[in-house]
Amino acid sequence: MKIPEEIRSLIRRVYYRYLYGTESLLADVVGRFVQKTEALSDSYDVPIYSSLWDRKYAAGRWDFLRGIREVPHLSVIVGLNQRLAPHGSILDVGCGEGMLQEQMGRNGYSKYLGIDTSATALEALSIRCDERTKFIVHDAETFPLEEQYDTIVFCESLYYFTQPIETLQRYAKALSFNGVIIFSLYQSSPRARAILRCIKQTLPLVMEVRVSDATTSWVVGVFSRQGLATA
Ligand SMILES: C[S@@+](CC[C@H](N)C(=O)[O-])C[C@H]1O[C@@H](n2cnc3c(N)ncnc32)[C@H](O)[C@@H]1O
């Protein structure tokens, strides 16, 4: 029996509102149904293959990330980082076309590493690389964390991970003593709101800033190993 699109969409909303991040047979069964629904379209904020990211970047589907609407939440990330971990080392997870590094400028850090699963997104960034600035192609969920970082940023990337919360927890272990995680999550989708809810149940955030425009809002959250003592 073919389930109509409106019913699929309703089940998806109910799943992310009440079941995502919980453990039960119901959550498991509904979760698998939702995953199948999401696999039918390439327009959800869910994990996709790196080759599909490449195709989307090549087709200009992410050009809007260079637009003016992205500036406010990027500016909040840059400002908070300046205050919480000035001139520190930065790991930008899911860095895309390097918008954060551009907004930060080379004087904003002692060392910057951007990682992204899409080689196409990083293609034009080799000219920005220097002894302090690097971009590499890697899946964030398998990226080996061999160093410590003062700031780890997830700007609009967490939704695309299979295990966003576990990934965040793994990266939190790679923070330096005064280190901070800063993430941005837009709030227009049920999955994004569910991920924010689960983060807040898992990592104590020291700050949550909401940036809004006429159509949507973004939440910029901060987790600090030392609480607000670093502020
Ligand atoms: C919405 S874009 C945001 C890009 C950038 N942070 C920005 O704000 O302009 C999400 C990025 O996450 C990357 N991404 C998705 N899944 C990933 C993964 N498993 N590992 C690393 N990067 C990933 C995508 O290739 C894409 O560049």
The ligand as a Gaussian input file, in Angstrom:
#p B3LYP/6-31G(d) Opt

LIG

0 1
 C       24.937000      23.294000       4.763000
 S       26.600000      23.013000       4.364000
 C       27.409000      24.172000       5.471000
 C       28.781000      24.548000       4.981000
 C       29.508000      25.589000       5.811000
 N       29.719000      25.153000       7.175000
 C       28.776000      26.912000       5.788000
 O       28.122000      27.259000       6.783000
 O       28.870000      27.607000       4.756000
 C       26.941000      21.475000       5.152000
 C       28.332000      20.973000       4.857000
 O       28.560000      19.784000       5.610000
 C       29.307000      18.904000       4.808000
 N       29.116000      17.531000       5.303000
 C       27.991000      16.812000       5.286000
 N       28.195000      15.599000       5.817000
 C       29.491000      15.567000       6.191000
 C       30.316000      14.598000       6.800000
 N       29.843000      13.388000       7.140000
 N       31.605000      14.899000       7.025000
 C       32.110000      16.121000       6.680000
 N       31.376000      17.081000       6.092000
 C       30.086000      16.815000       5.861000
 C       28.757000      19.100000       3.405000
 O       29.627000      18.680000       2.392000
 C       28.541000      20.605000       3.400000
 O       29.666000      21.282000       2.907000

